[in-house]
Amino acid sequence: MRKHLLSIDDVSADDAVTLFATAAEMHDVQSRQVKKLPALRGRTIINLFFEDSTRTRSSFEIAGKWLSADTINIAAKGSSASKGESLRDTVLTIAAMGVDALVMRHPASGAALQVSQWIDAAVINAGDGTHEHPTQALLDAYTLQRRLGGPGSLEGKRIAIVGDLTHSRVFRSNVLLLTKLGASVTVVAPPTLMPSGVGSWSREAGFATSYDLDEVLPTADAVMMLRVQRERMTGGYFPSAREYTVGYGLTRDRLRLLGPDVPICHPGPMNRGLEIAADAADAAQSAVLEQVSAGVAIRMAILYHLLAGDEA
Amino acid sequence: MSETTLVKGASLYGDRTADLLLRDGVIAEIGSISTPDGARIVDADGLIALPGLVDLHTHLREPGREDAETILTGSRAAAVGGYTAVLAMANTSPVTDTAEAAERVHDLGRAAGLVDVHPVGAVTGGLGGEELAELGLMHRSRARVSVFSDDGRCVADARVMRRALEYVKAFGGVVSQHAQDPSLAGPTSCCHEGELSGRLGLPGWPGIAEEVVVARDVMLARHTGSRVHVAHASTAGTVEVLRWAKSLGIEVTAEVTPHHLLLTTDLLAGYDPTYKVNPPLRPQEDVDALRAALADGTIDAVATDHAPHARHDKEHAFVDAAFGMLGLETALPVVASVMVSSGLMTWAEVARVMSSTPAAIAGLGSQGRPLEVGQPANLVLVDPAATLVVDRERSVSLSRNNPWHGRTLGASVVATFLRGRPTVLGGELTEP
């Protein structure tokens, strides 16, 4: 892996295999009574969140603490930035406090990449606008791999990613990683929620697009539902919540189109009844809570390889 | 005190070679001239003489953001770039929407004394898009404002645009439109909408947002019988609309920036806000259409959209960073590299699109005049063989948001004369 984790472009297929193997070891720590490894003792990790987040921030915080790092959370929303300070000045100030890794979430696409050019610490992108969320993609792929038969099992699997693709950083990272790992990905959304230029992008990157969820689901080996951001519903992207659910929701009826062993993923928080029916969210095949616990293991693996990898 | 300069052996418009005698602010003589007593001699062997350049679209930031540029520093940048007149856009703070504000810009330009600074008046009060600014009073002021623009914002309301076009007919004014339908490309739209914006997750600014406004405005110009000017045209679709409108005899003119003639949207892959500009950089097919349109006259002029910004205004996340890039000092080298070196245009045609036509659009009688005896001695000497590696730290602008930094461009400005007086000699400023 490179110094930073800004995009799935920074992770090769071999890197992912290594991370998954490390994550599997880290996963075991979660079931221990004493959840602590000494690997990052004396290291300082700052979670710098310019945007609200509960699960990602907590996941990184726990991951850092279980590796014995000093983790500090800074919620930058409404602080220096709102006083007119430039992003560069904000992160230089924080970096000057002595930090080994900066875990950063920002509402603007590309912010993590820009910051990595300004500071010496390792930068981990915990979600930048509608661009990427690489650690989510890694935990999703790790979860699916465990569900689908272990290491190497994503090769040739048909995976559907469904929902608001235009505004989804989870989609952008997942489609890159899953295709890199040999999966056959089809993304499904109404035309208004397909990213611009997706036609040529999909041809080049090797994934398929569809407007028809009912056509895609019967052959899917796994389904990833994306959250519909409620604020989008007034943006003219689709006529009503009801119409969206009928067209693109994982409803009770559609659940029947899936085989019983087809895992259902969702990055959360879920809009039950909109993009995913309660029956689907709570089905035995739902992997939603597994994704959360896998998230800690994957983030432990990432922090370990970025900060202690050379010494290990 | 009158000043006499003999420019020896310049190639006029890249064609015939002659000496030019500049005296009392005019071109006094052209031909083979022996040196008059006391005259300054400028050796122009190998240099091309063109009329002084005229920029229809400059942001000088004064009043309000003097940390980014002042009328003096912007004038310096203009002179170094070969300009003898610039039109200073109205989106300052406060906005140039009154006679008093226009006169202040005009007076500061005169005090700087390096180029003629003509204020552009706002179309609507405070650039609010709703009520017409005092267009007539600005025209009657000593600034003699003839070009009006809410640049930075589109006059989106068709009724307001219609009234503005009608109103300026009374004094031969022109409305310069920043064509950006805000419902298709809103305030967060920060780069060309296409495959790259889709991949990068950046809010797109589709070309259609420009084209629908240009199409509407040419119809309004036809309806009102007035003149509309399209600022910074950026798409092939706009070129198509312009070509069609001109074929019908509609009074529409258009400008293109140097950066839209050379830079493409793929530069945004690294999220570098240096390349964030409004309208955004477009794909190569748009660039090719703009070049062809400039060469065949569908696009009338090159204008810089010189937009200086303090460093900290660009050191934000891409979507939050300021729009705009520097342009005055590099416009001619860019046009030379793109249009002349490629054979798309001659130097005489460069003079048309960078001097005489912009002067005519803005109604500037003493600028953009041909290099002939009796005409004002506003001219620029260009070394067509020089190559310039752009170094943003060498800029005379106060700002450093220079998209050309590190690039090699062809041709360089050696000297600029404003009414016979050198403002630049040997590539260096000669302050009055």
Contacts between the chains, C-beta under 8 A, distances in Angstrom:
chain1	res1	chain2	res2	distance
A	86	B	312	4.5
A	86	B	313	7.8
A	86	B	315	4.1
A	86	B	316	5.6
A	87	B	315	6.4
A	87	B	316	5.0
A	87	B	317	5.5
A	87	B	320	7.4
A	88	B	312	7.6
A	88	B	315	3.9
A	88	B	316	7.8
A	89	B	312	7.2
A	89	B	315	7.2
A	106	B	317	6.1
A	107	B	317	8.0
A	108	B	316	7.9
A	108	B	317	3.3
A	108	B	318	6.4
A	108	B	319	4.5
A	108	B	320	5.9
A	109	B	200	5.7
A	109	B	201	4.0
A	109	B	202	5.2
A	109	B	271	7.3
A	109	B	317	7.8
A	109	B	318	6.8
A	109	B	319	6.6
A	110	B	200	6.6
A	110	B	202	7.3
A	110	B	271	3.1
A	110	B	317	6.5
A	110	B	318	4.8
A	110	B	319	7.9
A	111	B	271	8.0
A	111	B	317	4.0
A	111	B	318	7.7
A	113	B	270	7.0
A	113	B	271	5.5
A	114	B	271	5.7
A	114	B	317	6.4
A	114	B	318	7.1
A	128	B	201	7.6
A	129	B	201	5.4
A	129	B	202	7.7
A	129	B	317	7.8
A	129	B	319	6.9
A	130	B	201	3.5
A	130	B	202	7.8
A	131	B	200	5.9
A	131	B	201	3.6
A	131	B	202	7.7
A	132	B	201	7.3
A	166	B	198	7.8
A	169	B	201	6.3
A	172	B	199	7.2
A	172	B	201	6.1
A	195	B	197	7.9
A	195	B	198	3.3
A	195	B	199	7.4
A	195	B	201	7.9
A	196	B	193	4.9
A	196	B	194	5.8
A	196	B	195	7.0
A	196	B	197	5.8
A	196	B	198	4.4
A	196	B	204	5.3
A	196	B	206	7.6
A	197	B	193	8.0
A	197	B	194	4.7
A	197	B	195	2.8
A	197	B	196	7.1
A	197	B	197	7.3
A	197	B	198	4.5
A	197	B	199	7.6
A	198	B	195	7.7
A	198	B	198	5.8
A	200	B	195	5.2
A	201	B	195	5.1
A	201	B	198	6.0
A	201	B	199	5.9
